[in-house]
Amino acid sequence: MTTDPTRITSGTASQASAVFTAAGMRTACEDLSEGLADDELCLIAWLGEEVAGAAVGRPDSLAFDDAGREYLYAVLEWLAVLPVHRGLHIGTRLLEAFCELSCSRGARAVHLRMSPSRVTELQGFYEARGFSDAGDGSWSRSCR
Ligand SMILES: CC(C)(COP(=O)(O)OP(=O)(O)OC[C@H]1O[C@@H](n2cnc3c(N)ncnc32)[C@H](O)[C@@H]1OP(=O)(O)O)[C@@H](O)C(=O)NCCC(=O)NCCS
C-alpha cells in the first residue's frame, strides 16, 4: 500500500514567504511582508515536517453582475513549490485544495493571472488543470 506523504494545512505569511523566496518570487514576498490580509487565505503543503509549497489567494471576493446582483469569485494570487520538490504533484494538490475551498464557500469561478513573460511556460500546467484564457489577461476555471 502506498501512502501520500503530502499534507495541506492552512499556514502563515512567513511560511509562504519562505517558499516564494526560494522560488524567486520577490513581488509575492513584498506583498506578504506585512502579513496576510483579512480576506487572504494561505495554504501550505508539507512533506513530513518540511514546508514544500504554498498557495495564497482570496477565496471569496465580492463582485456584482450586470444586473447588480452580488456574486463571489476567487483569486489565486501566488502558487509555488520549492524547486527540489517539483514534479511530485504538490503544485496540483495546492491548486485543487484552493479551488475546492473557494468553490465550497460559494465562489463562481477561480481566477489567476500569470506574468506575461511566463505565460508560455505556465499555461500548459494551468490548462491541463481546467483553466482557460478569460480574454482579459486572467485565466479562470468555473466552479460548476
Ligand atoms: C508551477 C508549479 C507550482 C508546479 O508545481 P509542481 O508541484 O512541480 O507541479 P505538479 O507536480 O503538480 O505537476 C506536475 C505535472 O504538471 C506538469 N507541468 C509542470 N509544469 C508544467 C508546465 N509549465 N507546463 C505544462 N505542464 C507542466 C508536469 O509535466 C506534470 O505532469 P504529469 O502529472 O502528467 O506528470 C512549480 O513548477 C513552481 O513552483 N514554479 C515556480 C513558481 C511559479 O511559476 N508559480 C506559478 C505562477 S504564480
The ligand as an SDF file (V2000), in Angstrom:
LIG
                    3D

 48 50  0  0  0  0  0  0  0  0999 V2000
    4.1580   25.6870  -11.3800 C   0  0  0  0  0  0  0  0  0  0  0  0
    4.4860   24.8710  -10.1260 C   0  0  0  0  0  0  0  0  0  0  0  0
    3.7040   25.4300   -8.9230 C   0  0  0  0  0  0  0  0  0  0  0  0
    4.0820   23.4160  -10.3790 C   0  0  0  0  0  0  0  0  0  0  0  0
    4.2710   22.6890   -9.1660 O   0  0  0  0  0  0  0  0  0  0  0  0
    4.6950   21.1360   -9.1970 P   0  0  0  0  0  0  0  0  0  0  0  0
    4.4590   20.5970   -7.8420 O   0  0  0  0  0  0  0  0  0  0  0  0
    6.0660   20.9850   -9.7610 O   0  0  0  0  0  0  0  0  0  0  0  0
    3.6680   20.5850  -10.2790 O   0  0  0  0  0  0  0  0  0  0  0  0
    2.9530   19.1910  -10.2180 P   0  0  0  0  0  0  0  0  0  0  0  0
    3.9610   18.1720   -9.7690 O   0  0  0  0  0  0  0  0  0  0  0  0
    1.6860   19.2750   -9.5010 O   0  0  0  0  0  0  0  0  0  0  0  0
    2.5880   19.0000  -11.7090 O   0  0  0  0  0  0  0  0  0  0  0  0
    3.3360   18.1480  -12.4060 C   0  0  0  0  0  0  0  0  0  0  0  0
    2.6220   17.9070  -13.6850 C   0  0  0  0  0  0  0  0  0  0  0  0
    2.4140   19.1560  -14.3340 O   0  0  0  0  0  0  0  0  0  0  0  0
    3.1950   19.1830  -15.4880 C   0  0  0  0  0  0  0  0  0  0  0  0
    3.7670   20.5100  -15.5550 N   0  0  0  0  0  0  0  0  0  0  0  0
    4.5050   21.1460  -14.6250 C   0  0  0  0  0  0  0  0  0  0  0  0
    4.8310   22.3740  -15.0790 N   0  0  0  0  0  0  0  0  0  0  0  0
    4.2710   22.4540  -16.3190 C   0  0  0  0  0  0  0  0  0  0  0  0
    4.2530   23.4340  -17.3200 C   0  0  0  0  0  0  0  0  0  0  0  0
    4.9020   24.5990  -17.1370 N   0  0  0  0  0  0  0  0  0  0  0  0
    3.5700   23.2040  -18.4530 N   0  0  0  0  0  0  0  0  0  0  0  0
    2.9180   22.0310  -18.6280 C   0  0  0  0  0  0  0  0  0  0  0  0
    2.9020   21.0530  -17.7380 N   0  0  0  0  0  0  0  0  0  0  0  0
    3.5860   21.2720  -16.6000 C   0  0  0  0  0  0  0  0  0  0  0  0
    4.2510   18.1230  -15.3230 C   0  0  0  0  0  0  0  0  0  0  0  0
    4.6890   17.6470  -16.5600 O   0  0  0  0  0  0  0  0  0  0  0  0
    3.4810   17.0770  -14.5630 C   0  0  0  0  0  0  0  0  0  0  0  0
    2.6130   16.3670  -15.4030 O   0  0  0  0  0  0  0  0  0  0  0  0
    2.1380   14.8650  -15.0310 P   0  0  0  0  0  0  0  0  0  0  0  0
    1.2880   14.9690  -13.8330 O   0  0  0  0  0  0  0  0  0  0  0  0
    1.3710   14.4530  -16.2430 O   0  0  0  0  0  0  0  0  0  0  0  0
    3.3950   14.1110  -14.7870 O   0  0  0  0  0  0  0  0  0  0  0  0
    6.0190   24.8660   -9.8360 C   0  0  0  0  0  0  0  0  0  0  0  0
    6.6980   24.4980  -11.0110 O   0  0  0  0  0  0  0  0  0  0  0  0
    6.5690   26.1950   -9.3460 C   0  0  0  0  0  0  0  0  0  0  0  0
    6.6100   26.4470   -8.1400 O   0  0  0  0  0  0  0  0  0  0  0  0
    7.0250   27.0640  -10.2600 N   0  0  0  0  0  0  0  0  0  0  0  0
    7.5990   28.3440   -9.8680 C   0  0  0  0  0  0  0  0  0  0  0  0
    6.5950   29.2970   -9.3450 C   0  0  0  0  0  0  0  0  0  0  0  0
    5.5230   29.5800  -10.3510 C   0  0  0  0  0  0  0  0  0  0  0  0
    5.8130   29.7350  -11.5320 O   0  0  0  0  0  0  0  0  0  0  0  0
    4.2600   29.6560   -9.8670 N   0  0  0  0  0  0  0  0  0  0  0  0
    3.1120   29.8950  -10.7320 C   0  0  0  0  0  0  0  0  0  0  0  0
    2.8690   31.3300  -11.0090 C   0  0  0  0  0  0  0  0  0  0  0  0
    2.2670   32.2220   -9.6070 S   0  0  0  0  0  0  0  0  0  0  0  0
  1  2  1  0
  2  3  1  0
  2  4  1  0
  2 36  1  0
  4  5  1  0
  5  6  1  0
  6  7  2  0
  6  8  1  0
  6  9  1  0
  9 10  1  0
 10 11  2  0
 10 12  1  0
 10 13  1  0
 13 14  1  0
 14 15  1  0
 15 16  1  0
 15 30  1  0
 16 17  1  0
 17 18  1  0
 17 28  1  0
 18 19  1  0
 18 27  1  0
 19 20  2  0
 20 21  1  0
 21 22  1  0
 21 27  2  0
 22 23  1  0
 22 24  2  0
 24 25  1  0
 25 26  2  0
 26 27  1  0
 28 29  1  0
 28 30  1  0
 30 31  1  0
 31 32  1  0
 32 33  2  0
 32 34  1  0
 32 35  1  0
 36 37  1  0
 36 38  1  0
 38 39  2  0
 38 40  1  0
 40 41  1  0
 41 42  1  0
 42 43  1  0
 43 44  2  0
 43 45  1  0
 45 46  1  0
 46 47  1  0
 47 48  1  0
M  END
$$$$
